[in-house]
Amino acid sequence: MNLHLAEISQAADAHAVLLLDQAGWHTTDKLDLPDNISIVLLPAKSPELNPTENTWQFMRDNWLSNRVFKSAEDIVDHCCHAWNKLVDQPWRIMSIGLRDWAHGF
């Protein structure tokens, strides 16, 4: 996690705000948090608020579930195909992360 934070902090003249779940590696005292990064922790046990969890759930529901995979490589191939399919649909990514309550609807 420290390597990840160090890489993000390299953006010149920028401040990053990371929305993270409360996994141990996100909350440990051993994190070396750069000055140009702020962390916002999601409430514990609330995967429905985590856009990453919502994205994976969408991919499982639509492209990855109800399958028998032949090997670990087959799993990776299917996941890569699903990811690339999703990346080609930016409107879908936006809708997965949209929260009506955050926009006053």
Buried (B, 14 or more C-beta within 10 A) or exposed (E): BEEEBEEBBEEEEEEEEBEBBEEEEBBEEEBEEBEBBEBEEBEEEEEEEBBEBBBBBBBEEEBBEEEEEEEEEEEEEBBEEBBEEBEEEEEBBEEBEEEEEEEEE
